[in-house]
Amino acid sequence: MAYQAGFDYKIGKNMFLNVDIKKIYIQTDVITKNNGLKISELHLDPLAVGVGIGWRF
């Protein structure tokens, strides 16, 4: 599951600034290689932030 929000802000006739943020939720099981038993769970919840400049033509 992931959530995302962002916007474009006009900074010139054809230029814009783009800003966005994403929160990502990842969950998986940790399984042993030999007998396939579940030994734990792994939770990764990164936050990704992006900033960019764009040109529309």
PQR file of N, CA, C, O and H, with PARSE charges and radii, in Angstrom:
ATOM      1  N   MET A   1       0.845  -1.158   0.000 -0.4000 1.5000
ATOM      2  CA  MET A   1       0.000   0.000   0.000 -0.0000 2.0000
ATOM      3  C   MET A   1       0.899   1.233   0.000  0.5500 1.7000
ATOM      4  O   MET A   1       1.978   1.239   0.593 -0.5500 1.4000
ATOM      5  N   ALA A   2       0.432   2.264  -0.673 -0.4000 1.5000
ATOM      6  CA  ALA A   2       1.207   3.504  -0.726 -0.0000 2.0000
ATOM      7  C   ALA A   2       0.253   4.697  -0.806  0.5500 1.7000
ATOM      8  O   ALA A   2      -0.842   4.609  -1.362 -0.5500 1.4000
ATOM      9  H   ALA A   2      -0.444   2.259  -1.155  0.4000 1.0000
ATOM     10  N   TYR A   3       0.702   5.808  -0.234 -0.4000 1.5000
ATOM     11  CA  TYR A   3      -0.025   7.075  -0.310 -0.0000 2.0000
ATOM     12  C   TYR A   3       0.889   8.093  -0.967  0.5500 1.7000
ATOM     13  O   TYR A   3       2.101   8.089  -0.750 -0.5500 1.4000
ATOM     14  H   TYR A   3       1.591   5.880   0.218  0.4000 1.0000
ATOM     15  N   GLN A   4       0.293   8.973  -1.781 -0.4000 1.5000
ATOM     16  CA  GLN A   4       1.093   9.972  -2.486 -0.0000 2.0000
ATOM     17  C   GLN A   4       0.325  11.281  -2.553  0.5500 1.7000
ATOM     18  O   GLN A   4      -0.895  11.295  -2.715 -0.5500 1.4000
ATOM     19  H   GLN A   4      -0.691   8.977  -1.957  0.4000 1.0000
ATOM     20  N   ALA A   5       1.063  12.387  -2.425 -0.4000 1.5000
ATOM     21  CA  ALA A   5       0.502  13.722  -2.594 -0.0000 2.0000
ATOM     22  C   ALA A   5       1.575  14.589  -3.235  0.5500 1.7000
ATOM     23  O   ALA A   5       2.766  14.394  -2.995 -0.5500 1.4000
ATOM     24  H   ALA A   5       2.054  12.375  -2.294  0.4000 1.0000
ATOM     25  N   GLY A   6       1.152  15.540  -4.046 -0.4000 1.5000
ATOM     26  CA  GLY A   6       2.120  16.421  -4.676 -0.0000 2.0000
ATOM     27  C   GLY A   6       1.428  17.548  -5.419  0.5500 1.7000
ATOM     28  O   GLY A   6       0.202  17.608  -5.506 -0.5500 1.4000
ATOM     29  H   GLY A   6       0.184  15.698  -4.241  0.4000 1.0000
ATOM     30  N   PHE A   7       2.256  18.444  -5.956 -0.4000 1.5000
ATOM     31  CA  PHE A   7       1.703  19.569  -6.709 -0.0000 2.0000
ATOM     32  C   PHE A   7       2.748  20.106  -7.680  0.5500 1.7000
ATOM     33  O   PHE A   7       3.946  19.876  -7.516 -0.5500 1.4000
ATOM     34  H   PHE A   7       3.252  18.396  -5.886  0.4000 1.0000
ATOM     35  N   ASP A   8       2.277  20.820  -8.685 -0.4000 1.5000
ATOM     36  CA  ASP A   8       3.117  21.575  -9.613 -0.0000 2.0000
ATOM     37  C   ASP A   8       2.873  23.057  -9.349  0.5500 1.7000
ATOM     38  O   ASP A   8       1.732  23.481  -9.167 -0.5500 1.4000
ATOM     39  H   ASP A   8       1.304  21.007  -8.819  0.4000 1.0000
ATOM     40  N   TYR A   9       3.951  23.845  -9.330 -0.4000 1.5000
ATOM     41  CA  TYR A   9       3.857  25.282  -9.101 -0.0000 2.0000
ATOM     42  C   TYR A   9       4.533  25.993 -10.269  0.5500 1.7000
ATOM     43  O   TYR A   9       5.718  25.786 -10.530 -0.5500 1.4000
ATOM     44  H   TYR A   9       4.878  23.501  -9.478  0.4000 1.0000
ATOM     45  N   LYS A  10       3.783  26.820 -10.960 -0.4000 1.5000
ATOM     46  CA  LYS A  10       4.308  27.540 -12.127 -0.0000 2.0000
ATOM     47  C   LYS A  10       5.307  28.608 -11.674  0.5500 1.7000
ATOM     48  O   LYS A  10       4.983  29.453 -10.840 -0.5500 1.4000
ATOM     49  H   LYS A  10       2.820  26.988 -10.748  0.4000 1.0000
ATOM     50  N   ILE A  11       6.526  28.565 -12.231 -0.4000 1.5000
ATOM     51  CA  ILE A  11       7.560  29.543 -11.870 -0.0000 2.0000
ATOM     52  C   ILE A  11       8.003  30.382 -13.075  0.5500 1.7000
ATOM     53  O   ILE A  11       8.862  31.253 -12.938 -0.5500 1.4000
ATOM     54  H   ILE A  11       6.789  27.878 -12.909  0.4000 1.0000
ATOM     55  N   GLY A  12       7.438  30.132 -14.220 -0.4000 1.5000
ATOM     56  CA  GLY A  12       7.748  30.888 -15.425 -0.0000 2.0000
ATOM     57  C   GLY A  12       6.734  30.541 -16.502  0.5500 1.7000
ATOM     58  O   GLY A  12       5.802  29.773 -16.261 -0.5500 1.4000
ATOM     59  H   GLY A  12       6.740  29.424 -14.331  0.4000 1.0000
ATOM     60  N   LYS A  13       6.918  31.108 -17.694 -0.4000 1.5000
ATOM     61  CA  LYS A  13       5.966  30.877 -18.784 -0.0000 2.0000
ATOM     62  C   LYS A  13       5.812  29.384 -19.081  0.5500 1.7000
ATOM     63  O   LYS A  13       4.692  28.893 -19.219 -0.5500 1.4000
ATOM     64  H   LYS A  13       7.675  31.732 -17.889  0.4000 1.0000
ATOM     65  N   ASN A  14       6.921  28.667 -19.178 -0.4000 1.5000
ATOM     66  CA  ASN A  14       6.879  27.236 -19.489 -0.0000 2.0000
ATOM     67  C   ASN A  14       7.536  26.367 -18.420  0.5500 1.7000
ATOM     68  O   ASN A  14       7.652  25.155 -18.603 -0.5500 1.4000
ATOM     69  H   ASN A  14       7.831  29.066 -19.066  0.4000 1.0000
ATOM     70  N   MET A  15       7.964  26.959 -17.313 -0.4000 1.5000
ATOM     71  CA  MET A  15       8.657  26.192 -16.279 -0.0000 2.0000
ATOM     72  C   MET A  15       7.764  25.994 -15.056  0.5500 1.7000
ATOM     73  O   MET A  15       6.932  26.837 -14.720 -0.5500 1.4000
ATOM     74  H   MET A  15       7.869  27.944 -17.164  0.4000 1.0000
ATOM     75  N   PHE A  16       7.965  24.862 -14.411 -0.4000 1.5000
ATOM     76  CA  PHE A  16       7.223  24.599 -13.186 -0.0000 2.0000
ATOM     77  C   PHE A  16       8.097  23.828 -12.204  0.5500 1.7000
ATOM     78  O   PHE A  16       9.041  23.137 -12.587 -0.5500 1.4000
ATOM     79  H   PHE A  16       8.641  24.177 -14.684  0.4000 1.0000
ATOM     80  N   LEU A  17       7.759  23.968 -10.949 -0.4000 1.5000
ATOM     81  CA  LEU A  17       8.404  23.237  -9.870 -0.0000 2.0000
ATOM     82  C   LEU A  17       7.454  22.132  -9.443  0.5500 1.7000
ATOM     83  O   LEU A  17       6.272  22.383  -9.208 -0.5500 1.4000
ATOM     84  H   LEU A  17       6.992  24.529 -10.638  0.4000 1.0000
ATOM     85  N   ASN A  18       7.962  20.912  -9.340 -0.4000 1.5000
ATOM     86  CA  ASN A  18       7.156  19.772  -8.921 -0.0000 2.0000
ATOM     87  C   ASN A  18       7.655  19.291  -7.563  0.5500 1.7000
ATOM     88  O   ASN A  18       8.857  19.113  -7.363 -0.5500 1.4000
ATOM     89  H   ASN A  18       8.922  20.708  -9.531  0.4000 1.0000
ATOM     90  N   VAL A  19       6.728  19.083  -6.632 -0.4000 1.5000
ATOM     91  CA  VAL A  19       7.042  18.573  -5.300 -0.0000 2.0000
ATOM     92  C   VAL A  19       6.076  17.434  -5.009  0.5500 1.7000
ATOM     93  O   VAL A  19       4.872  17.564  -5.229 -0.5500 1.4000
ATOM     94  H   VAL A  19       5.752  19.228  -6.794  0.4000 1.0000
ATOM     95  N   ASP A  20       6.606  16.309  -4.510 -0.4000 1.5000
ATOM     96  CA  ASP A  20       5.718  15.230  -4.103 -0.0000 2.0000
ATOM     97  C   ASP A  20       6.322  14.442  -2.952  0.5500 1.7000
ATOM     98  O   ASP A  20       7.531  14.461  -2.720 -0.5500 1.4000
ATOM     99  H   ASP A  20       7.584  16.203  -4.331  0.4000 1.0000
ATOM    100  N   ILE A  21       5.441  13.749  -2.240 -0.4000 1.5000
ATOM    101  CA  ILE A  21       5.836  12.941  -1.100 -0.0000 2.0000
ATOM    102  C   ILE A  21       5.060  11.628  -1.169  0.5500 1.7000
ATOM    103  O   ILE A  21       3.870  11.611  -1.485 -0.5500 1.4000
ATOM    104  H   ILE A  21       4.459  13.734  -2.428  0.4000 1.0000
ATOM    105  N   LYS A  22       5.750  10.533  -0.868 -0.4000 1.5000
ATOM    106  CA  LYS A  22       5.128   9.216  -0.906 -0.0000 2.0000
ATOM    107  C   LYS A  22       5.453   8.469   0.387  0.5500 1.7000
ATOM    108  O   LYS A  22       6.595   8.486   0.847 -0.5500 1.4000
ATOM    109  H   LYS A  22       6.716  10.547  -0.611  0.4000 1.0000
ATOM    110  N   LYS A  23       4.467   7.825   0.961 -0.4000 1.5000
ATOM    111  CA  LYS A  23       4.653   6.939   2.109 -0.0000 2.0000
ATOM    112  C   LYS A  23       4.285   5.544   1.630  0.5500 1.7000
ATOM    113  O   LYS A  23       3.169   5.311   1.167 -0.5500 1.4000
ATOM    114  H   LYS A  23       3.540   7.811   0.587  0.4000 1.0000
ATOM    115  N   ILE A  24       5.244   4.604   1.747 -0.4000 1.5000
ATOM    116  CA  ILE A  24       5.077   3.259   1.214 -0.0000 2.0000
ATOM    117  C   ILE A  24       5.129   2.270   2.378  0.5500 1.7000
ATOM    118  O   ILE A  24       6.003   2.359   3.240 -0.5500 1.4000
ATOM    119  H   ILE A  24       6.151   4.793   2.123  0.4000 1.0000
ATOM    120  N   TYR A  25       4.191   1.334   2.395 -0.4000 1.5000
ATOM    121  CA  TYR A  25       4.132   0.314   3.440 -0.0000 2.0000
ATOM    122  C   TYR A  25       4.387  -1.055   2.807  0.5500 1.7000
ATOM    123  O   TYR A  25       3.643  -1.485   1.926 -0.5500 1.4000
ATOM    124  H   TYR A  25       3.481   1.261   1.695  0.4000 1.0000
ATOM    125  N   ILE A  26       5.440  -1.735   3.261 -0.4000 1.5000
ATOM    126  CA  ILE A  26       5.810  -3.044   2.734 -0.0000 2.0000
ATOM    127  C   ILE A  26       5.946  -4.005   3.911  0.5500 1.7000
ATOM    128  O   ILE A  26       6.593  -3.689   4.909 -0.5500 1.4000
ATOM    129  H   ILE A  26       6.044  -1.386   3.977  0.4000 1.0000
ATOM    130  N   GLN A  27       5.332  -5.177   3.787 -0.4000 1.5000
ATOM    131  CA  GLN A  27       5.441  -6.199   4.829 -0.0000 2.0000
ATOM    132  C   GLN A  27       5.662  -7.545   4.145  0.5500 1.7000
ATOM    133  O   GLN A  27       4.995  -7.865   3.161 -0.5500 1.4000
ATOM    134  H   GLN A  27       4.806  -5.434   2.976  0.4000 1.0000
ATOM    135  N   THR A  28       6.593  -8.324   4.665 -0.4000 1.5000
ATOM    136  CA  THR A  28       6.865  -9.651   4.116 -0.0000 2.0000
ATOM    137  C   THR A  28       7.286 -10.596   5.238  0.5500 1.7000
ATOM    138  O   THR A  28       7.664 -10.160   6.325 -0.5500 1.4000
ATOM    139  H   THR A  28       7.135  -8.065   5.465  0.4000 1.0000
ATOM    140  N   ASP A  29       7.216 -11.871   4.961 -0.4000 1.5000
ATOM    141  CA  ASP A  29       7.659 -12.889   5.912 -0.0000 2.0000
ATOM    142  C   ASP A  29       9.110 -13.250   5.644  0.5500 1.7000
ATOM    143  O   ASP A  29       9.556 -13.253   4.497 -0.5500 1.4000
ATOM    144  H   ASP A  29       6.909 -12.225   4.077  0.4000 1.0000
ATOM    145  N   VAL A  30       9.846 -13.557   6.712 -0.4000 1.5000
ATOM    146  CA  VAL A  30      11.215 -14.052   6.610 -0.0000 2.0000
ATOM    147  C   VAL A  30      11.135 -15.564   6.820  0.5500 1.7000
ATOM    148  O   VAL A  30      10.693 -16.029   7.870 -0.5500 1.4000
ATOM    149  H   VAL A  30       9.483 -13.555   7.644  0.4000 1.0000
ATOM    150  N   ILE A  31      11.569 -16.326   5.810 -0.4000 1.5000
ATOM    151  CA  ILE A  31      11.434 -17.777   5.820 -0.0000 2.0000
ATOM    152  C   ILE A  31      12.819 -18.405   5.751  0.5500 1.7000
ATOM    153  O   ILE A  31      13.696 -17.925   5.033 -0.5500 1.4000
ATOM    154  H   ILE A  31      11.929 -15.948   4.957  0.4000 1.0000
ATOM    155  N   THR A  32      13.009 -19.493   6.511 -0.4000 1.5000
ATOM    156  CA  THR A  32      14.300 -20.181   6.475 -0.0000 2.0000
ATOM    157  C   THR A  32      14.495 -20.854   5.121  0.5500 1.7000
ATOM    158  O   THR A  32      13.530 -21.276   4.484 -0.5500 1.4000
ATOM    159  H   THR A  32      12.297 -19.883   7.095  0.4000 1.0000
ATOM    160  N   LYS A  33      15.734 -20.950   4.695 -0.4000 1.5000
ATOM    161  CA  LYS A  33      16.056 -21.517   3.390 -0.0000 2.0000
ATOM    162  C   LYS A  33      15.912 -23.044   3.365  0.5500 1.7000
ATOM    163  O   LYS A  33      15.472 -23.606   2.362 -0.5500 1.4000
ATOM    164  H   LYS A  33      16.518 -20.607   5.213  0.4000 1.0000
ATOM    165  N   ASN A  34      16.275 -23.709   4.453 -0.4000 1.5000
ATOM    166  CA  ASN A  34      16.306 -25.175   4.459 -0.0000 2.0000
ATOM    167  C   ASN A  34      14.932 -25.821   4.620  0.5500 1.7000
ATOM    168  O   ASN A  34      14.559 -26.678   3.819 -0.5500 1.4000
ATOM    169  H   ASN A  34      16.632 -23.252   5.268  0.4000 1.0000
ATOM    170  N   ASN A  35      14.173 -25.424   5.643 -0.4000 1.5000
ATOM    171  CA  ASN A  35      12.904 -26.117   5.883 -0.0000 2.0000
ATOM    172  C   ASN A  35      11.670 -25.254   5.609  0.5500 1.7000
ATOM    173  O   ASN A  35      10.549 -25.727   5.802 -0.5500 1.4000
ATOM    174  H   ASN A  35      14.476 -24.728   6.294  0.4000 1.0000
ATOM    175  N   GLY A  36      11.835 -24.036   5.177 -0.4000 1.5000
ATOM    176  CA  GLY A  36      10.713 -23.186   4.796 -0.0000 2.0000
ATOM    177  C   GLY A  36       9.864 -22.674   5.938  0.5500 1.7000
ATOM    178  O   GLY A  36       8.724 -22.265   5.716 -0.5500 1.4000
ATOM    179  H   GLY A  36      12.745 -23.652   5.020  0.4000 1.0000
ATOM    180  N   LEU A  37      10.381 -22.684   7.146 -0.4000 1.5000
ATOM    181  CA  LEU A  37       9.627 -22.185   8.294 -0.0000 2.0000
ATOM    182  C   LEU A  37       9.712 -20.666   8.384  0.5500 1.7000
ATOM    183  O   LEU A  37      10.765 -20.076   8.145 -0.5500 1.4000
ATOM    184  H   LEU A  37      11.307 -23.017   7.327  0.4000 1.0000
ATOM    185  N   LYS A  38       8.585 -20.041   8.732 -0.4000 1.5000
ATOM    186  CA  LYS A  38       8.553 -18.592   8.950 -0.0000 2.0000
ATOM    187  C   LYS A  38       9.233 -18.290  10.278  0.5500 1.7000
ATOM    188  O   LYS A  38       8.832 -18.810  11.319 -0.5500 1.4000
ATOM    189  H   LYS A  38       7.730 -20.521   8.926  0.4000 1.0000
ATOM    190  N   ILE A  39      10.259 -17.450  10.239 -0.4000 1.5000
ATOM    191  CA  ILE A  39      10.976 -17.129  11.480 -0.0000 2.0000
ATOM    192  C   ILE A  39      10.725 -15.698  11.944  0.5500 1.7000
ATOM    193  O   ILE A  39      10.997 -15.366  13.098 -0.5500 1.4000
ATOM    194  H   ILE A  39      10.584 -17.028   9.393  0.4000 1.0000
ATOM    195  N   SER A  40      10.207 -14.843  11.055 -0.4000 1.5000
ATOM    196  CA  SER A  40       9.974 -13.456  11.448 -0.0000 2.0000
ATOM    197  C   SER A  40       9.180 -12.751  10.362  0.5500 1.7000
ATOM    198  O   SER A  40       8.873 -13.331   9.320 -0.5500 1.4000
ATOM    199  H   SER A  40       9.986 -15.112  10.118  0.4000 1.0000
ATOM    200  N   GLU A  41       8.858 -11.506  10.618 -0.4000 1.5000
ATOM    201  CA  GLU A  41       8.245 -10.627   9.621 -0.0000 2.0000
ATOM    202  C   GLU A  41       9.131  -9.417   9.443  0.5500 1.7000
ATOM    203  O   GLU A  41       9.821  -8.997  10.371 -0.5500 1.4000
ATOM    204  H   GLU A  41       9.107 -11.035  11.464  0.4000 1.0000
ATOM    205  N   LEU A  42       9.110  -8.865   8.262 -0.4000 1.5000
ATOM    206  CA  LEU A  42       9.901  -7.674   7.962 -0.0000 2.0000
ATOM    207  C   LEU A  42       8.955  -6.566   7.524  0.5500 1.7000
ATOM    208  O   LEU A  42       8.140  -6.753   6.620 -0.5500 1.4000
ATOM    209  H   LEU A  42       8.549  -9.206   7.508  0.4000 1.0000
ATOM    210  N   HIS A  43       9.070  -5.406   8.173 -0.4000 1.5000
ATOM    211  CA  HIS A  43       8.254  -4.241   7.829 -0.0000 2.0000
ATOM    212  C   HIS A  43       9.186  -3.134   7.346  0.5500 1.7000
ATOM    213  O   HIS A  43      10.114  -2.740   8.052 -0.5500 1.4000
ATOM    214  H   HIS A  43       9.732  -5.254   8.907  0.4000 1.0000
ATOM    215  N   LEU A  44       8.934  -2.644   6.151 -0.4000 1.5000
ATOM    216  CA  LEU A  44       9.676  -1.502   5.606 -0.0000 2.0000
ATOM    217  C   LEU A  44       8.667  -0.412   5.306  0.5500 1.7000
ATOM    218  O   LEU A  44       7.707  -0.646   4.573 -0.5500 1.4000
ATOM    219  H   LEU A  44       8.180  -2.964   5.578  0.4000 1.0000
ATOM    220  N   ASP A  45       8.865   0.774   5.859 -0.4000 1.5000
ATOM    221  CA  ASP A  45       7.926   1.873   5.658 -0.0000 2.0000
ATOM    222  C   ASP A  45       8.672   3.144   5.258  0.5500 1.7000
ATOM    223  O   ASP A  45       8.719   4.100   6.033 -0.5500 1.4000
ATOM    224  H   ASP A  45       9.645   0.964   6.455  0.4000 1.0000
ATOM    225  N   PRO A  46       9.260   3.166   4.047 -0.5600 1.5000
ATOM    226  CA  PRO A  46      10.033   4.343   3.657  0.2800 2.0000
ATOM    227  C   PRO A  46       9.141   5.548   3.322  0.5500 1.7000
ATOM    228  O   PRO A  46       7.982   5.404   2.933 -0.5500 1.4000
ATOM    229  N   LEU A  47       9.716   6.711   3.487 -0.4000 1.5000
ATOM    230  CA  LEU A  47       9.104   7.968   3.094 -0.0000 2.0000
ATOM    231  C   LEU A  47       9.964   8.547   1.979  0.5500 1.7000
ATOM    232  O   LEU A  47      11.151   8.800   2.182 -0.5500 1.4000
ATOM    233  H   LEU A  47      10.657   6.828   3.803  0.4000 1.0000
ATOM    234  N   ALA A  48       9.379   8.759   0.809 -0.4000 1.5000
ATOM    235  CA  ALA A  48      10.122   9.279  -0.338 -0.0000 2.0000
ATOM    236  C   ALA A  48       9.638  10.698  -0.650  0.5500 1.7000
ATOM    237  O   ALA A  48       8.438  10.941  -0.772 -0.5500 1.4000
ATOM    238  H   ALA A  48       8.414   8.553   0.644  0.4000 1.0000
ATOM    239  N   VAL A  49      10.582  11.623  -0.775 -0.4000 1.5000
ATOM    240  CA  VAL A  49      10.275  13.016  -1.080 -0.0000 2.0000
ATOM    241  C   VAL A  49      10.972  13.376  -2.381  0.5500 1.7000
ATOM    242  O   VAL A  49      12.152  13.077  -2.562 -0.5500 1.4000
ATOM    243  H   VAL A  49      11.557  11.425  -0.676  0.4000 1.0000
ATOM    244  N   GLY A  50      10.248  14.013  -3.281 -0.4000 1.5000
ATOM    245  CA  GLY A  50      10.837  14.398  -4.558 -0.0000 2.0000
ATOM    246  C   GLY A  50      10.594  15.861  -4.862  0.5500 1.7000
ATOM    247  O   GLY A  50       9.536  16.412  -4.555 -0.5500 1.4000
ATOM    248  H   GLY A  50       9.289  14.256  -3.134  0.4000 1.0000
ATOM    249  N   VAL A  51      11.604  16.486  -5.479 -0.4000 1.5000
ATOM    250  CA  VAL A  51      11.505  17.870  -5.944 -0.0000 2.0000
ATOM    251  C   VAL A  51      12.121  17.911  -7.333  0.5500 1.7000
ATOM    252  O   VAL A  51      13.188  17.341  -7.560 -0.5500 1.4000
ATOM    253  H   VAL A  51      12.463  16.039  -5.729  0.4000 1.0000
ATOM    254  N   GLY A  52      11.460  18.575  -8.252 -0.4000 1.5000
ATOM    255  CA  GLY A  52      11.992  18.652  -9.605 -0.0000 2.0000
ATOM    256  C   GLY A  52      11.562  19.921 -10.307  0.5500 1.7000
ATOM    257  O   GLY A  52      10.627  20.605  -9.889 -0.5500 1.4000
ATOM    258  H   GLY A  52      10.593  19.038  -8.068  0.4000 1.0000
ATOM    259  N   ILE A  53      12.270  20.220 -11.391 -0.4000 1.5000
ATOM    260  CA  ILE A  53      11.924  21.363 -12.244 -0.0000 2.0000
ATOM    261  C   ILE A  53      11.552  20.804 -13.606  0.5500 1.7000
ATOM    262  O   ILE A  53      12.258  19.962 -14.161 -0.5500 1.4000
ATOM    263  H   ILE A  53      13.029  19.665 -11.731  0.4000 1.0000
ATOM    264  N   GLY A  54      10.456  21.275 -14.126 -0.4000 1.5000
ATOM    265  CA  GLY A  54       9.977  20.786 -15.421 -0.0000 2.0000
ATOM    266  C   GLY A  54       9.818  21.912 -16.431  0.5500 1.7000
ATOM    267  O   GLY A  54       9.747  23.092 -16.086 -0.5500 1.4000
ATOM    268  H   GLY A  54       9.883  21.959 -13.675  0.4000 1.0000
ATOM    269  N   TRP A  55       9.767  21.506 -17.676 -0.4000 1.5000
ATOM    270  CA  TRP A  55       9.613  22.445 -18.794 -0.0000 2.0000
ATOM    271  C   TRP A  55       8.505  21.917 -19.681  0.5500 1.7000
ATOM    272  O   TRP A  55       8.572  20.785 -20.159 -0.5500 1.4000
ATOM    273  H   TRP A  55       9.825  20.548 -17.956  0.4000 1.0000
ATOM    274  N   ARG A  56       7.495  22.725 -19.902 -0.4000 1.5000
ATOM    275  CA  ARG A  56       6.386  22.353 -20.803 -0.0000 2.0000
ATOM    276  C   ARG A  56       6.566  23.091 -22.120  0.5500 1.7000
ATOM    277  O   ARG A  56       6.786  24.302 -22.152 -0.5500 1.4000
ATOM    278  H   ARG A  56       7.441  23.645 -19.514  0.4000 1.0000
ATOM    279  N   PHE A  57       6.469  22.337 -23.198 -0.4000 1.5000
ATOM    280  CA  PHE A  57       6.605  22.964 -24.518 -0.0000 2.0000
ATOM    281  C   PHE A  57       5.572  22.421 -25.464  0.5500 1.7000
ATOM    282  O   PHE A  57       5.524  22.825 -26.625 -0.5500 1.4000
ATOM    283  H   PHE A  57       6.291  21.353 -23.172  0.4000 1.0000
TER
END
